[in-house]
Amino acid sequence: MRRALATASAVGVVLAGGAVLGLAEGEAAPAVACTFFRVHSPDMGMSVLSRVSLGDFTMQRIATLRYRVNAIAYSADTNSLWGLSTRSTEGVFGDGAHVVSIGTEGDVIDHGPVRRVNELHFPNDNFTSVTAGTIVGTTLLVRDGSAIYRIDLDPANRTYLGVVDAVMTHPRGQVDDVDDFDVRSGNAYGVAPGFDHSHVVQINITTGQVVQVDAPTLPASASFGVAVLAPDGALYAAANQAGNRSPLFRIDLTTGAAQEITAWPAVVSADATSCLPGVEPATTPQTPPTTQPRPQPPAPVPQRPAPAPVVTPATSPVISTTPVPVVPPPPTTAAPTPAPAPAPAATAKRPYRQQPTTEAPQVSARARSSTEEKRRWGLTAIVLIVGAGAAAAAGHRRRR
């Protein structure tokens, strides 16, 4: 549940030595209603999360995170803090920078490495060199080298946690060391450091055009890790290290006036969100969506034609594995007409001799078939002859 920010009731800033820092004695503090979150690392270890109020320039330390985080920003849509991390207490990430969400009590959820969701070019370091970040709409805007990248933070999109846009800045090399920026009206503002002096730059986040803001030059510094656009129209920028301090400057982008308003202990790295919109961010980090991002609809799969139905006969023949020899039929010759038999003697009959019914064992199947055919024709002839003889004898008896 969102709660109103209590910017006027901040009681101080607790830093590494427990000191409370503010404006110099006798200097009036501008009335600025702006609260933002800051991460910093006093060494090469994990990041420290703090809450800063520009109303009285106080900073309250919250917790040491389990991650080294940079490029942090506040998302009004998710009411959460986001950033990129290069390592945790378990070690350096081997697959590039991870997208993390951060709760206002110091809890962190690792959402994994920045995803590839299209053909956009990824930096060679896989975003491990990113230091500047801010939120524009539902995307985390980060700088890596001379390019500006947008990472989708909307869990309803299939491109969630992926790079959806990239713009190369020009002239090249003008923003390579900008450590933080904030966006207003389509332009990002940050400080480009130098060895002799530093200056404010304006970056068109659509075209990539970079111009130098007409303002007094700032002290030389390795980097300005805090760049916040406040409601009073000014840019508040803090150098990470100038001597043994981290000075905070107010830069009027209209008049060009700049002044140091306070200082914090020097740090190795730092980054800040934009001013919060008058609501308290969630105390717990943004959790991953319960459902996976919407996938692209799969390509249509061509339908294969249905196979022709197999017609199975009602009775399938049984096929022997042993081939059966083909026996040609016997020759189709006309059966011979038997000659009329002579009339037998009245007192004697021609004896009938039984034909053998067995055959030699060596006879082949083809010869056996031919012999049986011939035997049938022989028996037929004998029957005809005997019948004719019997008929002749009967006729002879009748004539007698």
Salt bridges, closest charged atoms under 4 A:
ASP95 OD1 - HIS98 NE2 2.72
ASP110 OD2 - HIS98 ND1 2.87
ASP165 OD2 - ARG150 NE 3.65
ASP196 OD1 - HIS197 ND1 3.16
ASP232 OD2 - ARG250 NH2 3.19
GLU260 OE2 - ARG245 NH1 2.79
GLU280 OE2 - ARG51 NH2 3.02
GLU359 OE2 - ARG368 NE 2.09
GLU373 OE1 - ARG376 NH2 2.05
